[in-house]
Amino acid sequence: MNLSILPFNTYSVNRLSAALLLALTIWASSCSKNDDGDPPIGDYTTLENLLTEIDFQGYAIVTKNGSDVIRQGFGSANKNSNLPQGYHLAYRIGSVTKTLTAAAIVQLKRDGLILGFDQTLDEFDPEFPNGDQITIAQLLSHQSGIPEYQSVIEQAYEAGSVLDEVDIYELIKDLVSENGLHFTPGSNKQYCNSNYLIAALLVQQLSGVPYHQYVQRKIFGPLGMADSFKGTDEIDVDTHAQGYLNGNVNSMYPMGIAFGAGDFSSSPKDMETWTKAVKTDWFTEAEKVELFAQDVPSGFVDFGLGWFTTQEGNTTMYWHGGDINGYWSMIGFIPQYDATLVLLSNRQDDTGSQRNTIIQQLLTHEFIQ
């Protein structure tokens, strides 16, 4: 298992070209080496042509103004059984899980279990180091300065230790106590899975319901998302796409490591349902203003609370992506075109190149004003 977090730059840090900035926004949410080479540049006549050319493997849905641009599977979901890619088939979604964790935090506020996103961690755990400086909003927007836990937990796992989310939380506190925060909360932005493990534990603590059950009750159940569930260390090959890396099976992963940050599996159908719900009315207009980064200049991308905002000309794209052993994912929407985007892949070896190329094609050819 090789865990990595790649750098992320926002307009408040550096002015970068759109193509380079896209290349910098790729990360591994839970594990595995990522190829983030420069995307090939080409003028593809159709999105299907593009996905075929870059050898995308998985299921793709892109809609525009109420019509399908593409809705189909590419390649095989399991090379041994010839299982086809499927609309109801499960795929690991990696960091797209973070959109669900952020929504669960919003639901806590609706339920009156938190007063607002400006509450600080010390209100919930007086022993959290520097907890009086870190707000819920800073967790969800990666502005907390809390260090990343993954490499330490990876080493422990490879040495034979099995740690649950509470053990990892205590480790995060120890890391902060020993080494401090990476930066003063609110002064910088650094993508970090620790933020979302803590947020998921906050959901669990305040609701009195296990995190995954809370998401099931508040999101999956009401929306009819029957194909979404807490990921298992080993997949069910009859109902779940097999993951591949460099042509080899690579779908075994200790999902407890990715608690709240990347541990759900879901289907193209359910991810389309979720993305449409977010695009329309799952959040109120007031909540959307708090969640989505506002006033992002053209050519830049910025963090919101659980979602990224990419601006290209007059086109605004809200999205999130994820990577986890053998899989990569991306969901998003573009309000100007009533567009919905869902890409779930079960081949991870050229994740960076593929995702960058697809985003570039969408924003510079398919959705332009």
Secondary structure, DSSP 8 states (H G I E B T S, - for coil): ----------TTT----HHHHHHHT---SSSS------------SSHHHHHHHTT--EEEEEEETTEEEEEEEESEEETTTTEE--TT-BEE-GGGHHHHHHHHHHHHHHTTSSS-TT-BGGGT-TTSTTGGG-BHHHHHTT-S-----HHHHHHHHHTT----HHHHHHHHHHHHHHH--SS-TTS-----THHHHHHHHHHHHHHSS-HHHHHIIIIIHHHT-TT-EE--SS--TTTB---EETTEE-----GGGGTTTT-EEE-HHHHHHHHHHHHTTSS-HHHHHHHS--S--TTEEEE-SS-EEEEETTEEEEEEEEEETTEEEEEEEEGGGTEEEEEEESB-TTHHHHHHHHHHHIIIIIS--
